[in-house]
Amino acid sequence: MSSLFESINSWEFKPYRRMGVTIDEEMFYAKILARFVEGLGPRKVLDVGCGNCLFSLVLKKMFPHLEITSLDLWNDEVSVTEVRGYLRDVDTNLVQNLFPLPFRDDQFDLVYAPLYFYNVVKSRRDELAMEIFRVLGKNSFLILVDLEIVRNLRKSFLKAGFVERNYYANQGVFFSLMQKT
């Protein structure tokens, strides 16, 4: 696919606040995320700002044992009903909420945020990083997937107590594997 228009018309999914990222690109990035997840062996996973849930869908199809909770504030752009339709073949938990995170401390083994934090104003990043730190268990992981242009947002997560274990960039998008030790 070469354009957003072609991508929209080639898939049953609608793009969702992905700053011009096509469905093809989302699928490509979700498969890269899956390579990170494969080596970590999590059980309980949180997808923050999941949008159309393509990242959740790809992970759940590749790793059916994962307990994925997908979190976002759906609206007219993509409705929760549409997202449920996209996920009809997999078992996931959709939660219409964002921050503060509506979960207990130390509840997840892995949190990932696909192309979410570039939308967050700089003044809120530290607070949101602390919330993610709070819901992750000891020795658990965070994977940030975002635009390279905002790669410095990782500083908020380092300040929250995460340790960066890996950094990878591909076609203008970075993947930062961080650990709560």
Secondary structure as GFF3:
##gff-version 3
##sequence-region A 1 181
A	DSSP	alpha_helix	4	10	.	.	.	ID=ss1
A	DSSP	alpha_helix	23	40	.	.	.	ID=ss2
A	DSSP	beta_strand	44	48	.	.	.	ID=ss3
A	DSSP	alpha_helix	54	62	.	.	.	ID=ss4
A	DSSP	beta_strand	67	72	.	.	.	ID=ss5
A	DSSP	alpha_helix	80	86	.	.	.	ID=ss6
A	DSSP	beta_strand	93	96	.	.	.	ID=ss7
A	DSSP	beta_strand	108	114	.	.	.	ID=ss8
A	DSSP	three_ten_helix	117	119	.	.	.	ID=ss9
A	DSSP	alpha_helix	122	135	.	.	.	ID=ss10
A	DSSP	beta_strand	136	147	.	.	.	ID=ss11
A	DSSP	three_ten_helix	148	153	.	.	.	ID=ss12
A	DSSP	alpha_helix	154	160	.	.	.	ID=ss13
A	DSSP	beta_strand	162	170	.	.	.	ID=ss14
A	DSSP	beta_strand	173	180	.	.	.	ID=ss15
###
